């Protein structure tokens, strides 16, 4: 099954979701993601699906992904399961994706037709990768 998700956490980073915001920590430096690409319904409203799974330590050679529809996205927060199950809590390694499974970048929104548009590359104001 293919998903279109946004890469949020890179290998060896820690992703923390707190008070609706997403934070990335690498080498002791923490940055709040501004996430200007999210619409008003989702921006600042990111939640976890399990109360005790709000921190994700991304393993080496893995990535943490989330969808832009944060209220209902099947993504790393649910271990890519369509329904919330204890399997995710018991197997948190399922929250991460291997690089070989990341296929490319989205270029268009074509459904629903009324939302058809080109997706322009997002300009990140600050990157932990540069630190």
C-alpha positions as CSV (number, residue, x, y, z in Angstrom):
1,X,0.0,0.0,0.0
2,X,1.3,3.5,-0.9
3,X,0.9,6.5,1.3
4,X,1.7,10.2,0.6
5,X,3.3,11.5,3.8
6,X,5.7,14.2,4.8
7,X,9.1,13.3,6.2
8,X,9.3,14.8,9.6
9,X,12.1,13.0,11.5
10,X,15.4,12.0,10.0
11,X,17.7,9.3,11.2
12,X,19.0,9.9,14.7
13,X,16.6,12.7,15.4
14,X,14.0,12.8,18.1
15,X,10.5,13.9,17.2
16,X,8.4,15.2,20.1
17,X,4.7,16.2,19.9
18,X,3.6,18.5,22.7
19,X,0.7,20.9,23.0
20,X,-0.2,20.4,19.4
21,X,3.3,21.3,18.1
22,X,6.1,19.2,16.6
23,X,9.6,19.6,17.9
24,X,12.8,18.1,16.4
25,X,15.9,17.4,18.5
26,X,19.3,16.6,17.1
27,X,22.6,16.7,18.9
28,X,21.0,18.5,21.8
29,X,19.4,21.3,19.7
30,X,15.6,21.5,19.7
31,X,13.6,23.3,17.0
32,X,9.9,23.7,16.8
33,X,8.7,23.0,13.3
34,X,6.7,26.0,12.0
35,X,4.7,23.8,9.5
36,X,3.4,26.7,7.4
37,X,2.4,24.0,4.9
38,X,-0.5,22.9,7.1
39,X,-3.9,24.4,6.8
40,X,-5.6,26.2,9.7
41,X,-7.6,23.1,10.6
42,X,-4.3,21.2,11.3
43,X,-1.6,23.8,12.1
44,X,-0.7,23.7,15.8
45,X,-3.2,20.8,16.4
46,X,-1.0,17.7,16.0
47,X,-1.9,15.1,18.5
48,X,-0.7,11.6,19.3
49,X,-2.9,8.6,19.3
50,X,-1.5,7.2,22.5
51,X,-0.9,9.4,25.6
52,X,2.5,7.8,26.3
53,X,3.7,7.8,22.7
54,X,4.6,11.5,22.2
55,X,8.3,11.1,21.6
56,X,9.8,9.2,18.7
57,X,13.5,8.4,18.6
58,X,14.2,7.9,15.0
59,X,16.6,4.9,14.5
60,X,19.6,5.1,12.2
61,X,18.6,4.4,8.6
62,X,14.9,5.1,9.4
63,X,12.5,8.1,9.0
64,X,9.4,9.3,10.8
65,X,6.5,10.4,8.6
66,X,3.3,12.2,9.2
67,X,0.4,13.3,6.9
68,X,-0.8,16.8,6.6
69,X,-4.3,15.9,7.7
70,X,-3.1,15.6,11.3
71,X,-6.5,15.0,12.8
72,X,-7.0,11.8,10.9
73,X,-3.8,10.7,9.1
74,X,-2.6,7.1,9.1
75,X,1.1,7.7,9.7
76,X,4.0,7.1,12.1
77,X,1.9,8.1,15.1
78,X,-0.3,5.1,14.5
79,X,2.4,2.8,13.1
80,X,0.6,3.2,9.7
81,X,-2.4,1.2,11.0
82,X,-5.8,2.4,9.8
83,X,-7.2,1.8,13.3
84,X,-5.6,2.4,16.6
85,X,-4.5,-0.8,18.2
86,X,-2.2,-1.9,21.0
87,X,0.1,-3.4,18.3
88,X,1.6,0.0,17.8
89,X,2.4,0.5,21.5
90,X,3.8,-3.0,21.7
91,X,5.9,-2.5,18.6
92,X,7.0,1.1,18.4
93,X,9.6,0.3,15.7
94,X,6.7,0.2,13.3
95,X,6.4,4.0,13.5
96,X,9.5,4.3,11.3
97,X,10.1,3.8,7.6
98,X,13.2,2.6,5.8
99,X,14.6,5.0,3.2
100,X,14.2,2.3,0.5
101,X,10.4,2.6,1.0
102,X,10.4,6.4,0.3
103,X,9.6,6.6,-3.4
104,X,9.6,10.3,-4.3
105,X,8.0,13.7,-3.8
106,X,4.5,14.8,-4.5
107,X,4.1,17.3,-7.2
108,X,0.3,17.7,-7.7
109,X,-2.9,17.6,-5.7
110,X,-5.4,16.2,-8.1
111,X,-8.2,14.9,-5.8
112,X,-10.6,16.3,-5.1
113,X,-10.7,18.0,-8.5
114,X,-11.7,21.4,-6.9
115,X,-8.4,21.3,-5.0
116,X,-6.2,20.6,-8.0
117,X,-2.9,22.5,-7.7
118,X,0.8,22.2,-8.1
119,X,2.8,21.6,-4.9
120,X,5.7,24.0,-4.7
121,X,8.7,22.9,-2.7
122,X,8.5,24.1,0.9
123,X,11.2,26.5,2.1
124,X,12.4,25.5,5.6
125,X,13.6,28.5,7.6
126,X,15.9,26.4,9.7
127,X,17.3,23.0,9.3
128,X,18.8,20.8,12.0
129,X,20.7,19.0,9.2
130,X,22.8,22.1,8.7
131,X,23.9,22.2,12.4
